[in-house]
Amino acid sequence: MTPKITFEEHFMAPGFEKYSEAFLKLIPRDQAEILTRRLGDFDGERIEIMDRAGITRSIISLTGPGAQGEVPENAANAAKGANDFLAEKIAKNADRLGGLATLPMHDPEAAARELNRSVCELGFQGCLVNSHTHGVYYEGPEYDPFWSEVERLGVPFYLHPSNAYVTPHVLGGMPVIQGATWGWGVETGSHALRILFGGVFDRFPKLKLVLGHMGEALPFLRWRYDSRFQAYPMGVSLDRAPSAYFGSNILITTSGVCSHASLMGAIGEMGEDAVMFSIDYPYEDTDLAVEFIETAPLDEAMRAKVCHDNAARLFGLPTLSERDGY
């Protein structure tokens, strides 16, 4: 079995349970109990499942909406408390677990400070942010101090889904497509495009933004972004064609999309160095995700990249060849 690194994997911190209550009421009780148990576990079932799946390291993050769900005056303290809690938990399994910080994105400078503290003092590998914060997106110049710190630290920014601030009219009255089935991907993918077309990657060319769920479907429209942007630039100027930021500044994980056709298409669009395996534990089935990647039509060198080495390079960890000559 190919060794794996995963990093769209979640936990629950004390004080944040209230955000899951509405969601848990919508699913069968036995499933809700499993999710609740697994979100609160760090060194029991989580490690056992990792062992069974060949996951050598899992870099975990607070389940949504994280500190972004807090009111502005509470956000910084809430983020600090959650990150300190995670640091204590992963310290007990430092060889197997890592952390992505939750951030008070209400205030770009406060977010930059907490990211710096989480990376430099707590040893975290980056941050995971749940799309907008109370309807605010991050492409504007007021967020440049934050992006500058992300780039300076050399850590990835994982842009994770969240509910839309206002339900789009086309999704109204149809809850089944407002969440994970469709709406979350539309929300998050659109936010990523705001960051791209807002010139953030031109201002911060070393920035690495990660999208889950096979890139929220964005990789498959790269050609069209170039074609239509050339025809209708709407006053926007970029240093490169839109497609060029995919694979360099925008990277993706496979989390929650276990389709060989989609995987091969994403690699074809993004390149084999820009696609990484992840699961979305405990919300997705680990056994299913592992079967998907182990049976994908990849040669062993490419499978090692997707499962382990691309993430290892992103996080500054040893690759398989550096580690044990795999």
N, C-alpha and C positions, 0 to 999 in steps of 0.2 A: 504494500500500500504506500502511495506517495505521501511523504510528510507534508503537513499543511500548516499555514498560518491563516487565522481568520480574524476579521476586525469589524464586522457589523454584528456584534454580539452584545447582549444587554443585561443589565442588572437593575435592581430597585434599591434606592437609598431611603433611609427613614425620613418621613415628612413629605414624601412625594407620592405616597400610595393613593392620595385623593384623586390624582389625575387619571388613574387607571379604573376607577370605580365605574364610570359610565360605560367604558369599553367592555369590561368584564361582565356587565349585566346583559350584554348582547350575545354572549356565547354560552354554550352548555356549561353547567356548573362543574362537571368533572374536568373539562378543558381549562376553565378558569382556575381551578385549584392547582392543576399542573403548572400553568404559567406562573402563578403566584409563588409556588414552591421553588421553581427553577430560577426565577428572578432574584430570589433571596438567598440562593445557594452559591457558594464560591469554591468550596473545597471538597464537596461530596459528589453528587450526581454530575455536576458540571465537568469535573475532572474525569470521572468515569466515562462519560460520553466522549470527551476529547480523546481519551486513550483508545476507545473503540474506533474512532474515526480517523486516527492517525494525525490529530491536530497537536502539533508540538507547542504552539503558543496561540492563545486567544487574547486579543486586545479588546477590552470590554468598555461599554459606555452606558451611561444612565438612560433608561428607557424614557421616551418622550412624554411631555414636551421639555422635561428637564427644567433647568433654571429659567428658561425662556417663558415658562408658564407663570412665573411669579410677577407681582407688580414691581415696578422699577425700584422702589425703595427697599425691597427685600431681596432683589435678585443676586446682588454680589455676595451677601452672606449665605444665601441658599446654595449658590454655586460652590463657595468655599467649603461649606459643610459637606456637600455631596462628594466633592473631590477628595477631601480629607478622609471621608469614610471609605471611598474606593481605595485610596492609597494604603490604608490599614489592612484592608482585605487582601489586596494583591501581594502585599509584603510577605504573606504567609506562603504564597506559591509563586515567588518572584521568577522562577525559571519557567513557569507555564503561563502566567497571566501578565497582561499589561493594561494600561489605561488610556482612554481618550477623555479629555476634560469636558465637562459641561460648563458653559460660559454665560455671563450676564450680558447678552448681546444688546440689551437696551441702551447701553453706554459703550461706545467703541473703545474708549480708553480704559474703562474698567475691565472690559473683556480682554484687552491686550495684557493688562496687568495679571489677571487671573490665569491666562494662558502661560505667561512667563513663569509664574509661580508653580503652576502644575507641571511644566516641563523641567524647569531648572531645580526646583526643590523637591517635588514629588516623584519625578522621574517618568512622567507620562510621555506617550509617544505622539501626541497631537491633540486634536479636539474633534468632537462631533456636535454639530449644530442642527437643530430641527427647523430648517428653512427659515421663514420670516419670524420676527419677534413683534407680536401685536400689530401685524400688518406692515412692518418696516422691513425693507430689503437692504442689501449691503453693497450695492454698486456705487453709491454716491461718494463724493470726496470726504464726507464726514467719517466714513469708515476706513479711510486710508491709513490712519495710525494703527488700526487693528491689522490690516493686511500687511503693513510694513513689518509688524512684529511676527506675524506668521512666517513671512518670507525670511526674516532675519534668523529665526529659530530653526528654520529648515524642516519644519514638521508639516504633515498634511492636515488639511481642513476637510472633514467629511460632512457633506451637505445631505442631511437625512430628511425624509418626508415629514410633513405636518399637515394638519387640516388647513384648508384655505381660510384666509381671514374673513372673506365674504364668499359664500357659496355662489359660484357662477350660475347665471340664470339657466344655462343649458343643463346643469346638473340638479337644479331645483326639483323637489318632489320625487327624487330618485336616489334614495340613500345608498342603494347597493353599489352605485358607481361614484359616490362621493369620497370614499376612503381608499383602502389599499388596492381595490380592484382597478381603479382608474384615476380618481381625483388626486390622490397623493402624488402620483407620478407626474401629472400635469402641473401641479403646484411646484414641485421640486425641480422638474426639468425647466420650467419657465424661469424659475429663480436663477438657475445656472446660466441660462441664456442672458438674463439681465446682467449678470456679472461679466459674461463674455463681451456682450455688445456695449456694456458700460465702460469698457476699456480697462478693467481691473488687471487683466493679464498683461496688458501693455505697460501699465504703471509698475507692475510687480511681476516681471517675467519669469522668476524662479518659483512662483507660487504653484502648489499642487492641490487641486480640488478633486475630491473623490465623490463619485455618485454610485449608489447601490443599484440593485434591481436591473442589472445589465445596462446601466447608464440611463435609467428612466426613459429608455427608447430613443434617446437623442443620437447615439452613434449612427443609427440607420438612416438619418436624414442629413448627414453632413454635406452631401452633394447639393441638396436643395438649399441649404443655408447659403452656400457660396453663390449659387445661381440667382436666388431671389435677392440676396444682399447686394449683388452687383447691379441688379436691375433697379432695386428700390432701397438705396442706402439711408434714406430718411435723415440725412444730415450727419450720420454717424461715420466716423473714420477710424479704421483699425490698422495696425501695423501689418497684419497678415490676413489671409483669407480666413473666414470663420472656422473652416474645417481643420486648419493647421493647429488650432489650440487643443484639439482632441488628440490624446496620445502624448502631448507634451505638458500642458497645464491641467487638462481634465483627464482623469483616470477613472476606471470603473471597477466595480465588483459584480460578481454573479449572483449576489444574495437574492433569494426568492424567485429566481428564474432558472429552472432546471431543464433547459431546452438545448439540445446539441446544435440545432440549426441556429438558434439565437447566439450561442457561444461562438460558433465559427464565423457568423456574420460580424459579430462585434470584434473578433480578432482581425478579420479582414479589413474592417474600417479603422480600427484603432492601432493595430499592431500588436504583436505577441508580448510586448513589454508593458502594455498599458491595461491589461485585463487581469484581475485577481479573484481568486476564489474566496467566497465568504458564505455564511449560512443565514444569518438573522435569527440566531438562537435567542430565546426559546420559541419564537413565533413561527419558525419553519422547522421542518423535519430534518434532523441531521442525517439520519440514515439515507433518506432520499437524496439529499444534496451530495453526499459522498458517493453514492452509486452513480449519480449523474456525472460527476467529474472524473471518476475512475473509469467509466465506460465511454467517455467522450472520445471522438476520433482525433486524438492528438498523439504525436510521437512522445516518447518519454522525456525528451529534453524540454519540449514545449509544456508538457503537463507539469514538470517540475517548476517551470517559470510561473505558470498560472496558479498552482497550488501553494507555492512557497517563495520562490526567489524574487519575484516582482515585489511582493510585500516586504520581504527582507530588505531589499535595497531601499524601498520607500522609508522604512523605519530605522535604517542603519543597523540591521541585524546581520549575522553571518548567513551567507547563502549555503545551500546544501553542499556544494563542492568545497567551500571554505570550512564548513563545519565538520564534515565527515567523508568527503570525497564521493558523495552520492553520484 
